[in-house]
Amino acid sequence: MRTAHALLSLDARPRHVATARRVTSAVLDEAGVTDHDTIGTVQLVVSEIVTNAIVHGNAGSVSLRLTCDGTREVRIEVDDHSTGTPEVRDPGPDDEGGRGLRLVAYLAREWGRKGTCTWCTVTVGPVPD
């Protein structure tokens, strides 16, 4: 796996979740990640964290940092400039939302929040030689 990274600032608008997914795909491609399951997983995790930042953050922008540093992990950091703390909710079967951080917790190797930044690492699947 090659080193690749991106840092971008997005207006806190729902349409920018798609931008975050496209940038994620480009970074993984640059890093040499070709496993479709891994790409889909990382895009889903990015989507969930960016969506949470846009919906629940208190700022007009969201920062996204993706890092593939040559190891078998991708680090995702999303800064929402919020003073709140993300909560893993227990939604009912008819609730439309509230599952995002449960997905992140399930799919990521580890995750947490430091200051205004929600971060996680996702293990990368097979990478061709």
PLY file of the C-alpha trace (Angstrom):
ply
format ascii 1.0
element vertex 129
property float x
property float y
property float z
element edge 128
property int vertex1
property int vertex2
end_header
0.00 0.00 0.00
1.31 3.43 -0.96
1.03 6.60 1.08
-1.91 8.84 0.16
-3.82 11.50 2.00
-6.34 14.28 1.62
-7.41 17.23 3.71
-10.43 19.23 2.72
-12.90 21.67 4.18
-16.54 21.26 3.21
-19.49 23.56 3.69
-21.80 21.92 6.23
-24.37 20.95 3.58
-25.72 17.45 2.98
-24.68 17.49 -0.70
-21.03 17.48 0.40
-21.32 13.95 1.79
-21.07 12.79 -1.84
-17.94 14.93 -2.26
-16.40 13.25 0.79
-17.18 9.80 -0.71
-15.55 10.76 -4.05
-12.42 12.08 -2.33
-12.26 8.89 -0.25
-12.39 6.77 -3.39
-9.62 8.84 -4.99
-7.35 8.55 -1.92
-7.86 4.79 -1.70
-7.15 4.46 -5.43
-3.95 6.50 -5.05
-2.92 4.25 -2.14
-3.41 1.17 -4.30
-6.49 -0.17 -2.52
-8.53 -2.19 -5.02
-10.63 -4.39 -2.74
-14.24 -3.29 -3.38
-15.42 -4.34 0.09
-12.75 -2.19 1.73
-13.53 0.78 -0.50
-17.24 0.49 0.26
-16.62 0.15 3.99
-14.36 3.20 4.17
-16.79 5.25 2.08
-19.68 4.24 4.36
-17.75 5.17 7.50
-16.74 8.53 6.00
-20.36 9.16 4.97
-21.68 8.42 8.44
-19.16 10.61 10.28
-19.43 13.51 7.81
-23.24 13.30 7.93
-23.17 13.41 11.74
-20.84 16.42 11.62
-23.13 18.26 9.20
-26.37 17.41 11.02
-25.18 17.80 14.60
-22.20 20.19 14.36
-22.50 23.86 15.18
-20.33 25.28 12.41
-20.68 26.27 8.79
-17.93 23.88 7.71
-16.60 20.40 8.32
-12.98 19.28 7.90
-12.12 15.83 6.57
-8.67 14.26 6.76
-7.95 10.84 5.25
-4.59 9.15 5.69
-3.23 5.95 4.21
0.35 5.90 5.45
1.56 2.69 3.87
0.21 0.50 6.68
-2.87 -1.65 6.36
-5.08 1.01 7.91
-6.92 4.12 6.82
-7.32 6.89 9.38
-10.38 9.09 9.07
-10.71 12.35 10.98
-13.74 14.63 10.76
-13.76 17.90 12.66
-17.22 19.40 13.09
-16.18 22.31 15.34
-18.94 21.22 17.74
-18.91 21.52 21.49
-21.10 18.41 21.86
-20.05 14.81 22.25
-21.20 12.15 19.79
-23.52 9.59 21.32
-24.17 6.05 20.23
-27.96 5.92 20.33
-30.29 2.97 20.65
-32.89 3.68 17.95
-36.16 1.83 17.75
-37.08 -0.26 14.70
-39.17 2.57 13.22
-36.63 5.36 13.80
-35.18 6.78 10.59
-31.85 7.76 12.12
-29.57 7.11 15.04
-27.56 4.19 13.65
-24.55 6.03 12.22
-22.14 5.73 15.12
-23.22 2.11 15.69
-22.11 1.40 12.12
-18.84 3.24 12.68
-18.21 1.33 15.93
-18.91 -1.97 14.16
-16.89 -1.32 10.99
-13.90 0.57 12.41
-11.02 -1.08 14.25
-11.23 1.76 16.76
-12.91 5.14 16.99
-13.29 8.05 19.33
-13.52 11.76 19.75
-10.72 14.16 20.63
-11.76 17.75 21.06
-14.01 18.57 18.13
-12.68 15.74 15.96
-14.32 12.33 15.54
-11.72 9.84 14.30
-11.47 6.17 13.43
-9.23 3.63 11.76
-10.40 1.04 9.26
-8.32 -2.00 8.38
-7.62 -2.36 4.67
-8.44 -5.64 2.95
-6.22 -7.36 0.39
-3.83 -5.10 -1.48
-2.20 -6.48 -4.64
1.60 -6.74 -4.68
0 1
1 2
2 3
3 4
4 5
5 6
6 7
7 8
8 9
9 10
10 11
11 12
12 13
13 14
14 15
15 16
16 17
17 18
18 19
19 20
20 21
21 22
22 23
23 24
24 25
25 26
26 27
27 28
28 29
29 30
30 31
31 32
32 33
33 34
34 35
35 36
36 37
37 38
38 39
39 40
40 41
41 42
42 43
43 44
44 45
45 46
46 47
47 48
48 49
49 50
50 51
51 52
52 53
53 54
54 55
55 56
56 57
57 58
58 59
59 60
60 61
61 62
62 63
63 64
64 65
65 66
66 67
67 68
68 69
69 70
70 71
71 72
72 73
73 74
74 75
75 76
76 77
77 78
78 79
79 80
80 81
81 82
82 83
83 84
84 85
85 86
86 87
87 88
88 89
89 90
90 91
91 92
92 93
93 94
94 95
95 96
96 97
97 98
98 99
99 100
100 101
101 102
102 103
103 104
104 105
105 106
106 107
107 108
108 109
109 110
110 111
111 112
112 113
113 114
114 115
115 116
116 117
117 118
118 119
119 120
120 121
121 122
122 123
123 124
124 125
125 126
126 127
127 128
